[in-house]
């Protein structure tokens, strides 16, 4: 069997780059396989110096990162130890802000969860430097007791609305491949969904009982609900 390398100083096979010990690398100095970037120990990386797999960013030990220096997975931001962060330097998960150790924060430097403000140790804060958690929140543009909202029964279908979808390579059309030229590295791309279309799809699975549960949510306002979702649940 010939090594089939077009590059130089490769001990692996089918490499177009140089100094690779792995296989099918277009980049250089990779010990992993199928990399277009350089110095990767993982596989299918378009970025450089990744120990994880399927990264388009650089210096990631986690997988599926578009950002850089992540130890977590599926981050578009940088220096995240948690997963699914679009912000930077998060230890928590699903953060759009930066430097959060909590989860689901849109603000920055929060140790609590679900904050849109900054430097909060409590939860559900929209302000700054709070250690307590508020007793009330806004639901449908009106004040509501947090406990009442949390205790309200909610149907499954409203949690089946997804801002993004992973589109596999075999499902991509030519336009999507042109817009996402590195799709072949990760085997697809992350698509931003039309939210009202997503609400419509989720609504298709709702029973009459499920729809009634939405109408019974605290402070429910059909006009506000329709503005957000495109669905008319008026009586």
N, C-alpha and C positions, 0 to 999 in steps of 0.2 A: 504494500500500500504506500503510495507517495504521500508526502505531507501536504501537497496542494496549497502551499503558502505563496502568495505573491509579494508579501512583505519580507522583511529581513530579520534574522536572529530569532525566529520563532521555534519553540519546542512543541507547541500545539499544532493543530491542523486547520486548514482552510482559513488562514488569517490574511487579510489584506494590509493590516497594520504591522508594526514591528515589535519585537521583543515580547511576544505573547506566549504564555504557557497554556492558555486556554484555547478554545476553538471558536471559529467563525467570528473573529473580532476584526472590525474595521479600524478601531483605535489602536493605541500603543500601550505596551507594558501591562496588559491585563492578565490576571490569573484566572478570572472568570470567563464566561462564554457569551458570545453574541453581543458584545459591547461595541458601540460606535465611539464612546468616549475613551479616556485614558486612565490607567492605573486603577482599574476596577477589580475587586476580588469577587464581587457578585456578578449576576448575569443580567443581560438585556438592559444595560444602562446606556443612556445617551449622554449623561453627564460624566464627570470625572471623579476618581477617588472614592467610589462607592463600595461599601462592603455588603450593602443590601442589594435588592433586585428591582428591576423595572423602574429605575429612577431617571428622570430627565434633569434633575438638579445635581449638585455636586456634594461630595463628602458626606453621604448619607449611610448610616448603618441599618436604617429601617428600609421598608419597601414602598414602592409606588409614590415616591415623593417628587413633586415638581419644584420644591424649594431646596435649600441647601443645609447641610450639617444637621439633619434630623436623625434622632435615634428612634423616633416613632414612625408610624406608617401613614400614608395617604395625606401628607401635608403639602400645601402649596406655599406656606410660609417657611421661615428659616429657624434653625436652632430649636426645634420642638422635640421634647421627650415624649409628649402625648401623641394622640392620633387625630386625624381629620381636622387639623388646625389650618386656617387661612392666615392667621397672624403669626408673630414671631416669638421665640423664647417662651413657649408655653409648656408646662409640665402636665397640664390638664388636657381635656378633650373637647373637640368641637368649638374651639375659641376663634372668633374673628378678630379679637384684640390681641395685645401683646403682653408677655411676661405674666401670664396667669397660671396659678397652680390649681385653681378650681376649673369647673367645666362650664361650657355653654355661655361664655362671657363675650360680649361685644366690646366691652371696655378694656382697660389695661391694668396690670398689676393687681389683679383681684385674687384673694385666696378663697373667697366664697364662690358661689355658683350663680349663673343666670343674671349677671350684672351687666348693665349697659354703661354705668359710670366707671370710675377708676379708684384703685386703692381700697377696695371694699373687702372686709373680712366676713361680712354677712352676705345674705342671699337676696336676690331680687331688688337690688338697689339701682336707681338711675342716677344717684348723686356720687359724692366723693368722700373718701375716708370714713366710711360707715362700718361700725362693728355689729350693730343691731340689724335685724331683718325687719322690713316694714310690715305693718299689720294690714295695710291695704295696697292694692294695685289697681291699675286701670284695666277694665275689661269692656270692650265695645265703647270706648271713650268715656266711660263712667267709673267712678270709684267702686271698688269691690273688696270685701274682706278676703285676705289671702287664703284663710282656712276654708271659707265658703267655696272659693274657686277650686282649691285642691280637692275638696270632698265631692265636688260635682261629678256625676258620672258622665263620662265622655265616650262616644262611640269610636270603634277602631278605625273607621274609614277616614276620620280627619287626621289620623297619624300616618296615612298612606299617600301623602302628598310630598313628592320628592323634588327638591330644587335641581338636582343633577342626576344623571343616569350614565352608567358605564356602557359605552357602545363598543362591542367587540369588532375586531377587524373585519370579520366576514359579514357583519351587518352594515358596514360603512358604505356610503355611496361615493362617487368620484369627487363630488364637491367637498364632502367631509374629509376625504383623504388629502385633497389639495390644501384645505385650511389647517390641517393637522399633520404636517409632513413627517413627524416622528412617530406616527401611529404604529408602525411596524415594530418599534422597540418594545412597547408595552402591550402590543396586541390589541390596541383600540385607543379610545380617547374618552375624556369626561365631558359629557354634553350638558350645557345649561338648559334647563327645561323652561317652557312657558308655563308659569304657575297657574294661570286660569285653566289651561288645558289639563294640567295635573289634577286640579280640583275636580274638573269635569269627569276625568277617568275614575278618581276615587269615589265620587258620588254615585257612579254607575253601580257600585257594589253595595250601596246603602239600602237598608230595609226601611220600612215605614217607622219602625221603632227607633232605628238609628237616627233618622231625620228628626223625630220628635225629641230625642235626647239633645240634639243641637239647639232646638228651639227652647229647651229648658235650661240652657246654660245661663249662669248669672249675667244679668244685664243684656241678654240677647237682643240685638237690634237687627232686623232683617235687611235694612238699607245698608248698614255698615258691613254686614256679612256679604252682601252681594257686591259691594264695592271692592272688597278684598278678593273674593273667590269667583265672582261672575255667576254665582248661583242664587236664584230667587227662592228663598224658603218661606216667603210670606204665607200667611194662612190662606 
